[in-house]
Amino acid sequence: MRLHSSLGDFRAYRASFEGGCVVVPTMGALHAGHAALIRAGVALARERHLSAGCIVTVFVNPTQFNDPADLEKYPRNLEADAALCRQAGADCVLAPSVHEVYPKPDFAPMPSLPAVAAGPGLEEASRPGHFQGVCQVVNRLFEITGPRCAVFGEKDWQQLQVVRAMSPVWGGRPVEVASVPTVREPDGLAMSSRNAQLPPSARRAAAGLASAFVEAAKAKVWQDAERAAAGALGRTGAHVEYVAVREPSTLMPLPPGATEGRILWAVRLGGVRLIDNAPWRAVSA
């Protein structure tokens, strides 16, 4: 496996392959959930016979943080990240600097946002500017790596739908966006780089967050599912930012009689913001 912390060295490496690649964009602080993404990317590259293989990017993107303090405390450990990528079978890791990705302020303008990034009233309402930064960096990473496929996790469900909506074509050819189901801790908490920031008491309380999905699954209508999930989240002591059952791809509100959707929530617990989601289907009468 090759590790490139210089964009110039990476470009020379990438130019040595005529074929495409699979890219797995990450912000580092990698864990078992990321390893699942990388393994999926490796398998996809082999299946599609993509000569450049699976390229993992490690880049903490400043333009998707609306809170400078959150950016400052985001965990960084490139040595550990590279070791995990190697174990998961990645062919190459690219860890560029901010200056290389954004060499001047107007070099990578903010792209127009798809409706799923601007309308649902979920993450974009809680984190103004977040998806502009996501779309900006994804466009830039696609430009740098030239992928045929990209792999994202289902844990960030709205982000997954945003990327699918904004990147069907890059450089005149389609970019397939594959997804990998959320990887969870034994107690049901979705794996996240932010979990390590939870104080011990908050981490113990976080074990109850997954019960929101259990309670929602007992509901006959989606409105009751939202209320049940909110109650379960609140009982952990978390501050609930939102709980919503939505249409899975557009994330817009469901019609009154809908029996299937995606339940999504965001909470703050122990000073850490956590998100999660799962399929929802109305229980039979």
N, C-alpha and C positions, 0 to 999 in steps of 0.2 A: 504494500500500500504506500502511496506517495502522499506526503503532507506538504502543501504549498501555502506559505504565509505571504507570498509575493504574487501579485496578479500577473506580473511579467513572466515569472517562471511558470505559472499555471498556463498561461496562453501558449507558451512554447510546448508544454506537455499536451494541451488539448489539440493543437495544430498537428500533432503527430498521428492523430486518428481521423480518418476520413468519415467514419460513421458517427451515429448519434450516441447519446448517453441517456441515462436516467439521473435526474438530480433530486436530492433529498435536502431541501432547505431547512436549516435549523438555526437557533440562536445559542447553541451550545448548552452547557450544563446538562449533558446528555444522560439519559437513564434507560431503563429497560423498554420504555415505550418508544424511545427513539431507535433503539436496537431493532425493534420490530419493523419500523419504517425502513431502516437500512437493509434488513434481510429481504423485505419485500422488493426494494429497489434492485438489489443484487439479482434476485430471481427474475425480475422483469427484464433486466438488461440481458441476462443469459437467454431467456425465452425469445426475446426479439433480436438476438444476435447483434447487439449494439456494441461496437468495437471499443468505445471509450468507457464502457462499463457503468458502474454506479459511483457518482460523484456526490459527496456530502459537503454542503457549505455550512460553515460555522461563522455566523456574523450577527452580532447584537445590533440590530437596526435602530438607530436613534430616532428615525422619523416616524416610528409607530408607537412611541411612548409619549403620552400626553402629560406625564408626571416625571420631571427631571430626577426626582429622588428615586423613583422606581427604576429608571435607567441606571442610576449610579449603583444601586444595590443589587442589580441583576447578577447572579453568580457567573463567574468566568473561570474555566480551568481547561485550557486547550490541551495540555498533556493528557489529562484523564479522558477528554473527549476523543482525542486521536486513538487512544488505547481501545476505547469502546468501538470506534469505527473499524479498527483493524480486526477486532474479535468478531464483529458482525459481518465481515467480508467485503467492506467497501474497497473500491479500487483507488480512490483518491479523496483527499480532504482538502478543501479550499477554505482558508481562513484569512480573508483580506482585511485590510485596514479600512476605517471609515473614509479616509482620504482617497483610497483607491476606488471604492465603490461610488463615492460622490466627490470627484476631484474639484468641482466648483459648484456653487449653490444652484445654478440653473442647468447643470449638466443632465440631471435626470428629473424632469418636471413631473409634478403629481399628475397621474392619469385621471381620466374621467371615471367616476365610480359607477359600477352596475347597480341596479335597483336594490339588490339584496344587501348591498353595503350601506345604503342610505335610507331605506324605508321601514325596516321592521321595528325599529325602536328598541333594540336589544343592546348588543355590544357598542354599536355606533352612538347610542344615546349616552351610555356610561363612559365611553372613552372617545371623546371628540377628536377627530383627526387620525384615529388609529388605522382605519382601513385605507385612508389615503396613503399612509406610510407602508402598509402591507402591499398594496398594489404597486407602489413605486419600487419597493425592493424586489418584489417578484419579477417585475419587468426587467429590472437591472440584472438580476441573477440569471434569468433566462438569456439575456443578451450575452452575458459573459460565458455561460456554459454551453449554450446551444443544444438544449435537450430535445429529445423526442417524447420523453415522458417525465413526469414529476410526481413525487409521492408526498402526500400530506396525511396527517392523522385526523380521525373523526372526533377526537376530543374537542378541538376548536372547530365545531360544526359550522358556525357562521363563516369563519375564515375559509373553510373548505369550499362552501358554496360561492363565496366571493371570488376565489381563485378560479373556480370552474367557469364562472360567468365572464371573467375579464381576460382569460388567457386561452381561448380555444385555438388561436392562431398566433404564432410568433415567427417573425421572419418569413412569412409567406407559407408556412407549413404548420399543420396541426400539432399541438402539444397536448398529449393525453395526460389527464390529471387522475391518478389512482389514489385510492384511500385505504387506510388500515384502521380496523376497529380499535377503540380505546383500550389500552392496557391498564389494568387495575392492581392496586395493592391487595393483599389477602383480605383486608377488611372492607374492600369495595371502593375505597377512595381512588379516583382517577390519578394515574401517575402524572406528575407535573414537576418541572424544575422549581416551582415555587413551594412545593411541599416541604423542602428542606428549610425554608424560612419560618415555618410554623413553630411557635414555642411548644414545649412538651404538652402542656395542658390543652392547647388548641389542637395539636395533632391527635390527642385522644378524642376530643370532641368531634374532629373531622371524620372519625370512623362512622358516625351516624348520618353523614350527609347522603350516602347512597340509599338510605331508607326512604328518601323522597321519591325515588323511582318505584319502590315497593308499594308505597301508599298510593301513588298516582295510578298504578296498575289496577287498583281495586275499583276505580271510578267508572261509571257508565257513560258519563259525558265529560268532555274535555274541560269544561268550566270547573267541575268538581275535582278533576285531576290537578288543576292548577292550585286550587285551595288546599287540597290534601298535601301536595308537595311543599307548598309554602309553610304549612304547619309543621311538617316534619323537619324542614330546614331550620325553622325558628327554634324548635326544641333543642337543637344542638348549641344554641347560644349565638349562632351566626347572625349577622345583619344581612337581610335578604335584599339584594338590589333589584332582581326581577326573577319571576318564574313565569314561563309561557309555554303553551302547547301550540305549535305552529305547523304550517304546511312545510314539509321537509326541505324543499329546494328553494322556494322563494322566501320562506320564513314569515310570510304574511299571516294575519289572523285566519283561523279556520271558520267556515260557516257553522251556524248553530248545530246542525245535525251530524257533523263530521265524526267519524269513528276511529280515524287513524291520524297520526301526526308525529311530530318530534317535540319532546319536552326538553326545554333548555332552562338553565338557571345560572345565576351568578350571586355569590355571597362574599362577605368579608368576615374572616375569622382570625382572631389573633393578629390583626393588622395585615393579613395577607388576603389578596383577592383570588378566589377560586371559581372556576367555571366547570360545567359538566353538562351532559345531554344524553338522551337515550330515546329509542323508538317508544311510541305510546300507541296502544290500541284499546278501545273501549271494552270493558269486561262484558260478557254476554249476560243478558237479563236472566 
